[in-house]
Every structure is written in structure tokens, then in C-alpha cells.
């Protein structure tokens, strides 16, 4: 997992799987971005193949932090299984959360 800037926007890029073993790393990376003063964060799941309840829990917790800072959490993915999971847990209905298929649409949702 790594954090990059794209046109000044922080992007946390996750690859492979986020399970209960890797969820703390995702949480740490997002926390680092928040601590640097960003309240709008893109999480790039374009190369993610799997997420379990540990990863989903991190997304909900970080979304709550960002909402308290009047921020947003945007997830990029076109993986139908990831989209289905995020929809089933209803994070996609939460204020301050957006699900986008690519970077251009994510930038528009900032």
C-alpha cells in the first residue's frame, strides 16, 4: 500500500487483498493523510481483488473521521465483487462517501 499525490489530491493505493491482517495498514495510511491536513481522500482499489470485514470496518471508521472534518472518502474500483460488497454494507449510501470507476470521475466528486 502506498500514498501518492495526483494533482495535489492524496491517493491511497491498495493492491491485492485487504483482509483482517492488512486492514491496519490501510487505516494507518489513511490516518497519515488525515494528519497531514487532508480531509478529502481517494482510495484506489483499482487493483484490489478482495476486501473483508476488517477492510470495510476501516472504511467506515475513516469515513466518520473525515465527515467530522467536513471531508470526503472516495473509492475507485470497477471490480464488480468489491462494488457489490460495498453496496451490501450500505457504505455507498453514507454521506461523504463516493464510489467511482476511475480517477477522472473521482476528481469530479471532490
N, C-alpha and C positions, 0 to 999 in steps of 0.2 A: 504494500500500500504506500502511496506517495501523495504528496501535496504539491500542486503546481499552480501557477497563476496564468490565466488566459485573459488577456486584455484587462488585467487588473482584478479579475474575479478569481477567488480561491476555488480550486477544484481538488477534491479528494478522490483519487482514482483507486478503485478496488478491482482486483482480478481474481479469477478462480472461484473460491468458495468463501463465504463468511458464515462460520458456524460458531458454536459457543467458545471455541479456542481462539478464533480470530476476531471476534466481536470487540474485545477490549482494545485491540489495535485500531479498529475503526473509531471507537469512542475517543481514544487518545488523539488521533489525527484531527478529528472534528474539534475537539477541545483546544488543540493548539491553534487552529484557525480562529476560533472564537476569542481566545486570549490575545491574539494579535489585533483584535478590534473589528473583525469582520462579523456582520450579522446576516449576511446573505451568502449561502454556501451551496455549491454544486457538488453532488456526489455522483461520480461517473461509474455506473455499473455496466457500461457497455461490454466489458469483458468478464462480467460476473456470470457464473453458471449456477450458483446455488446460494440461498440465504436461509438460515433457520431462525428460530425464535430469539436466539441471542442477538443476531444482527438486527432483527426487526425491533427488538426492545431498545437497542442503541438508537435507532432512527427516531422512535417515539420520544425518548428522553432528550435527545439533542434538539428535536423539533420544539419541545416545550421550552428549552433554554432560549432558542432563537426567537420564539414567539414573545417571550418576556423582554427581549431586546428589540422588538418590532422588526424581526428579521424573517428570513425565508430559508427553507430547505428544499432544494430541487434535486431530484434523482433523474439521471439519464439512463434509460435502458430500452431496448427493443425486444428483450428476451420475454417471450410470452409467459413462461412459468414464473419469472420474477414479477411481472406485471400482475399476474393472477394472484400471487401470494400477497402482494401489497394491497391489492383491491379487496381481497378477502378479509384482511385485518383492518380495513377501512382507514388506513393512514392516508389514502388518496382523497378522502373526504375532509381531512383536517385543514383548518385554516393555516395558511403559511406553508403548505406543502404543495409541490407541483411535481408531476411525473411527465417527463419529456422524452422524445425519441432521439434527439440529437442536440448538439451544442448550440446551434442557432436558435432553436425553439427554447432552450434553457435560458439563453441570454435575454430573449424577449420576455420571459416570465420573471426576470429580476425586478 
